[in-house]
Amino acid sequence: MTEIAYRPLRESEMAGHIALLMFTFGSPDAYQAGWRRAVGDANHRGLFAGDDLRAALSWIPSAHHLHGRPVPAGCLTGVAVAAEVRGAGVGRRLIAEGIREAATNRWGLVSLFASSPAFYRRNGFANAGHFTVYKADTLPLDAVPKAEGWRVEALEIPEDASALADLHARCEAIRARWQAQGQGLLERVPFLRWRQWNRNEGHRRLFFLTGPDGEAAYAVLTRSRNTLMLVDHCAPGPGGPAAVLSLLAGHRTMAKEVAWCGAPVDPLVEALPDAQWRVHELEPFMSRVTDLKVALTARGYPEGAHGSLVLRYDDPLLTDQSGSYRLVVADGKATLERLGDRDAIAGDGAVTLDLPVAAAAPLLTGHLGAGRLAAMGRLSGPPAAIAMAERLFAGPAPWVEEFF
């Protein structure tokens, strides 16, 4: 029998990997070669039957910011299975091996955008938040009040790696406040920055906006026919959204509409002068818990929330993580203690939650509350346990800015 092996891809296997990606995703070889380099040679994995590449996936090591604290996460991308072995369990084997690797890496979560949600649900994934693209007509932006006292610095995006890194650092300093406010936002590692800033062809310009009191924002703009693309932006302060809209208003005669990625309750939408906006694209991202302790103790918790829960956790793949745990939350942080069978039986049944792996990710990102998950039959417990979980995991709707 031919040996099946999951391992990092070697440089000599790059051509075969690119060919598999091209056939799977229908994109040209030049794009796939650039994508592969941007992800990084160390982050590509293959499932081999002997020397034959049967399937591949790629990792983007990052972190989801949940209540102001980063939870280590692996973003899963480039999942491809050779056409001749589809339907034979190769994809499931690939994902199972990837999940085991993520657990070994102590990533609390694995996240992805699914081409086949049903397949990933069978492997413990669940919707955990959204990627949203908004569009608005540009002519009504004429009614946007001019951002008085704001200074605009327009910059070309350089090719030089050192100069580009300096600009990235300035952007990340502004994003730090955004990440503290948002729920689910990803750590902007180099690939995610590359992917965000290269989502559309065309000339791109970076604008730094500085308010009279030192408040900072930034925006990256490009054009796609009659659409002004705000491919990246960050406006975490009270005056930032109006300043960004004022910048966009200056382009209203050059484009019919503007598009941007935003939050479920979006600051730019809230600052628009009228209701001429629409959701152009709404795509859920899926997540799976791969290290329960990291996932629960690395994230932050709502201010004032405190209490404890006994969790009876079930993960059919990572069986060593199944079992009973005591979660204690205080001062915005949590501890997680594994319980022996006797301790679990002696625990307070009124605050014991039965938590399957498929319910864990939407609960801890805040995508679905415990009450909603219980109503859907995806977790169970007495009313006191459900109410406690609602309090401990309460928060704004999670979202991401990057489609990876």
Secondary structure, 3 states (H helix, E strand, C coil): CCCEEEEECCHHHHHHHHHHHHHHHCCCHHHHHHHHHHHCHHHEEEEEECCEEEEEEEEEEEEEEECCEEEEEEEEEEEEECHHHCCCCHHHHHHHHHHHHHHHCCCCEEEECCCCHHHHHCCCCEEEEEEEEEEEECHHHHHCCCCCCCEEEEEECCCCHHHHHHHHHHHHHHHHHHHHHCCCCECCCHHHHHHHHCCCCCCCEEEEEECCCCCEEEEEEEEECCEEEEEEEECCCCCHHHHHHHHHHCCCCCCCEEEEEECCCCHHHHHCCCCCEEEEEEEEEEEEECCHHHHHHHCCCCCCCCEEEEEEEECCCCHHHCEEEEEEEECCEEEEEEECHHHHHHCCHHHEEEEEHHHHHHHHHCCCCHHHHHHCCCCECCHHHHHHHHHHCCCCCCECCCCC
